[in-house]
């Protein structure tokens, strides 16, 4: 799924990327803070907020992405939007799951958790960053865009457990 997260939903980006969703965060594209919107608002500046909303709408439509937002007016202005009500990222994940977004971890990472760039598997004889395990001993992926390296370590397991709990609680609440 191709998603665009507005400034109020940025805590979801690494979860969604780890689930294989091509997920853009508007602030990573220079949105809302530069163009107005939730994080760039000062003193009720409606013009800046309108510019931020227009920027987000342009990205969503121009890149054929589903907009994920907590902004009711913004969600109403685009055909494909998921309106969230919660502030907490785990609660937002429950809302996304309820809206039909697949929250199952990919068997292998596809998108960089930092910049959303594509990942390539590091060969067993290739060097890895000091913070990453040896690619000969464990599968490691490198982002083509920013060079960040990833592996399925303890963070992967914590995210997997969070997502299992979200799916289980969502399924229970739907009954």
C-alpha positions as CSV (number, residue, x, y, z in Angstrom):
1,X,0.0,0.0,0.0
2,X,1.2,3.5,-0.8
3,X,0.7,5.8,2.2
4,X,1.3,9.5,3.0
5,X,1.4,10.3,6.7
6,X,0.7,13.9,7.8
7,X,2.6,15.5,10.6
8,X,0.3,14.1,13.3
9,X,0.9,10.5,12.3
10,X,4.7,10.3,11.9
11,X,5.0,7.8,14.7
12,X,3.6,5.2,12.4
13,X,6.2,5.4,9.7
14,X,8.7,2.7,10.8
15,X,5.9,0.2,11.7
16,X,4.3,0.7,8.3
17,X,7.5,0.5,6.4
18,X,8.4,-2.7,8.2
19,X,5.1,-4.2,7.1
20,X,6.1,-3.5,3.5
21,X,4.0,-0.3,2.9
22,X,5.6,2.4,0.8
23,X,5.2,5.1,3.4
24,X,6.1,8.8,3.0
25,X,6.1,11.2,6.0
26,X,5.1,14.7,4.8
27,X,7.8,16.3,7.0
28,X,10.5,14.2,5.3
29,X,9.4,15.9,2.0
30,X,9.7,19.4,3.4
31,X,6.0,19.6,4.0
32,X,3.9,21.2,6.6
33,X,6.8,22.7,8.6
34,X,7.9,24.7,5.6
35,X,4.5,25.0,4.0
36,X,2.4,25.5,7.1
37,X,0.1,22.9,8.6
38,X,0.0,21.3,12.0
39,X,3.7,21.6,13.0
40,X,4.3,25.0,11.2
41,X,1.3,26.8,12.6
42,X,1.8,29.9,14.6
43,X,-0.9,32.0,16.2
44,X,-3.7,30.7,14.0
45,X,-2.1,31.5,10.7
46,X,-4.8,30.1,8.4
47,X,-2.8,30.9,5.3
48,X,0.2,28.7,6.4
49,X,-2.1,25.9,7.4
50,X,-3.9,26.0,4.1
51,X,-0.5,25.9,2.3
52,X,0.5,22.9,4.4
53,X,-2.8,21.1,3.6
54,X,-2.4,21.9,-0.1
55,X,1.2,20.5,-0.1
56,X,-0.1,17.2,1.6
57,X,-3.0,17.0,-0.8
58,X,-0.7,17.5,-3.8
59,X,1.6,14.7,-2.6
60,X,-1.2,12.3,-1.9
61,X,-2.8,12.9,-5.3
62,X,0.4,13.3,-7.3
63,X,1.9,10.1,-6.0
64,X,-1.3,8.1,-5.8
65,X,-1.0,7.6,-2.0
66,X,-3.6,7.0,0.7
67,X,-3.5,10.0,3.1
68,X,-3.4,9.0,6.8
69,X,-4.3,12.0,8.9
70,X,-6.0,13.2,12.1
71,X,-7.2,16.3,10.4
72,X,-10.9,16.0,9.5
73,X,-11.0,18.8,7.0
74,X,-7.9,17.5,5.2
75,X,-9.3,13.9,5.0
76,X,-12.6,15.3,3.5
77,X,-10.6,17.0,0.7
78,X,-9.1,13.8,-0.7
79,X,-10.7,10.8,-2.2
80,X,-8.5,8.2,-0.5
81,X,-7.9,9.0,3.1
82,X,-7.9,7.2,6.5
83,X,-8.9,9.5,9.3
84,X,-7.4,8.6,12.7
85,X,-8.8,9.9,16.0
86,X,-6.1,8.6,18.4
87,X,-2.8,10.3,19.3
88,X,-0.9,7.3,20.5
89,X,0.9,5.4,17.7
90,X,-0.2,2.0,19.0
91,X,-3.8,3.1,19.2
92,X,-3.4,4.6,15.7
93,X,-2.1,1.2,14.5
94,X,-5.4,-0.4,15.9
95,X,-7.4,2.2,13.9
96,X,-5.4,1.4,10.7
97,X,-5.9,-2.3,11.2
98,X,-9.6,-1.7,11.6
99,X,-9.6,0.3,8.4
100,X,-8.1,-2.7,6.6
101,X,-4.4,-1.9,6.5
102,X,-2.3,-5.1,6.7
103,X,-0.1,-4.9,9.7
104,X,1.9,-8.1,9.2
105,X,5.7,-7.8,9.1
106,X,7.2,-8.6,5.7
107,X,9.4,-11.7,5.6
108,X,12.3,-9.4,4.6
109,X,12.5,-5.6,4.9
110,X,11.6,-3.7,1.7
111,X,11.7,0.0,2.8
112,X,14.2,2.0,4.8
113,X,12.8,2.9,8.2
114,X,14.7,6.2,8.0
115,X,14.0,7.5,4.5
116,X,11.6,5.0,2.9
117,X,14.2,4.2,0.2
118,X,14.5,0.6,-1.3
119,X,16.6,-1.9,0.5
120,X,19.1,-4.4,-1.0
121,X,20.5,-7.4,0.8
122,X,24.2,-7.0,1.8
123,X,26.3,-9.9,0.4
124,X,28.0,-12.2,2.9
125,X,31.4,-10.9,1.9
126,X,30.5,-7.2,1.9
127,X,31.5,-5.1,4.8
128,X,28.7,-3.8,7.2
129,X,28.6,-0.7,9.3
130,X,30.1,-0.8,12.9
131,X,26.6,-0.9,14.4
132,X,25.4,-3.8,12.2
133,X,26.1,-7.5,12.5
134,X,28.4,-9.3,10.1
135,X,26.5,-10.1,6.9
136,X,28.1,-13.5,6.9
137,X,26.4,-14.4,10.2
138,X,23.1,-12.6,9.8
139,X,21.0,-11.2,7.0
140,X,21.6,-7.4,6.6
141,X,20.0,-4.9,4.2
142,X,21.3,-1.5,3.1
143,X,19.2,1.4,1.9
144,X,20.0,2.5,-1.6
145,X,19.2,6.1,-0.8
146,X,20.7,6.8,2.6
147,X,23.0,3.8,3.3
148,X,21.3,2.9,6.6
149,X,21.6,-0.8,7.4
150,X,18.9,-3.1,8.9
151,X,18.7,-6.6,10.2
152,X,16.0,-8.6,12.1
153,X,17.3,-8.1,15.6
154,X,15.6,-7.3,18.9
155,X,13.9,-4.2,17.5
156,X,12.2,-6.4,14.8
157,X,11.0,-8.8,17.5
158,X,9.6,-5.9,19.6
159,X,7.7,-4.5,16.6
160,X,6.5,-8.0,15.7
161,X,5.1,-8.4,19.2
162,X,3.4,-4.9,19.2
163,X,1.8,-5.7,15.8
164,X,0.6,-9.2,17.0
165,X,-1.0,-7.5,20.0
166,X,-2.6,-4.8,17.8
167,X,-4.1,-7.4,15.4
168,X,-5.3,-9.6,18.3
169,X,-7.0,-6.7,20.1
170,X,-8.5,-5.4,16.9
171,X,-10.0,-8.8,16.1
172,X,-11.4,-9.1,19.6
173,X,-13.0,-5.6,19.6
174,X,-14.7,-6.4,16.2
175,X,-16.6,-9.4,17.6
